């Protein structure tokens, strides 16, 4: 099946020009990562309570530590979270400002009294 000819070629060209303004593949990949409910839960928890360990995240979202670690690996690979060593414990925090802003947009909040580490 072939492409349909545009009804208004100028309008079609104007619409297509908008595709040049953003990186469709980049944003498609970002939305794909966000489409997983467990990763989104982890991001919300990291946003609300930064510098949290894998075991505390696992308890918060009701997942195994192994599953949380695998999800965090994906989020680290995207550059959305970072890990810091605190003695023998690895603590995770959200570092991507766009994801941070998006979480605010969907209603995520910060803890009223954050822990200081």
C-alpha positions, -999 to +999 in steps of 0.1 A: +000+000+000+015+034-011+016+067+006-015+089+003-009+122-014-014+152+009-046+172+006-027+204+014+010+199+006+020+232+023+002+221+055+018+187+053+053+202+049+047+226+078+037+196+100+067+176+089+091+205+097+081+201+133+097+167+134+130+183+128+127+203+160+130+173+183+148+140+184+119+115+180+141+085+186+156+100+218+122+109+232+107+076+221+134+058+241+128+080+272+091+073+271+098+036+267+118+037+299+089+056+317+063+032+304+073+005+329+052+010+360+079-004+383+106+019+370+082+048+374+074+038+410+112+037+417+116+072+401+088+086+423+104+071+454+138+084+445+123+118+439+104+118+472+132+103+493+167+107+476+198+088+488+179+056+494+194+021+494+182-008+472+168-027+501+148+004+513+135+010+477+125-027+474+106-025+507+089+008+496+077-005+462+071-042+472+097-056+448+127-079+453+161-063+457+172-081+426+143-066+405+150-032+419+187-035+411+179-045+375+155-015+371+181+009+386+207-004+361+184+007+333+178+041+349+216+045+355+223+036+319+198+063+308+216+088+331+185+094+352+199+082+385+232+081+402+247+060+430+269+070+459+287+047+483+279+052+520+303+027+536+290-007+525+257+007+513+250+022+478+225+050+479+206+061+448+193+095+438+175+111+408+199+133+387+180+140+354+164+174+356+139+167+328+127+136+346+126+156+379+104+182+362+082+155+346+076+139+380+065+172+395+042+176+365+025+143+372+021+152+409+052+137+426+063+156+457+094+158+478+094+145+514+084+171+539+114+163+561+142+148+540+169+127+557+203+142+558+232+119+551 
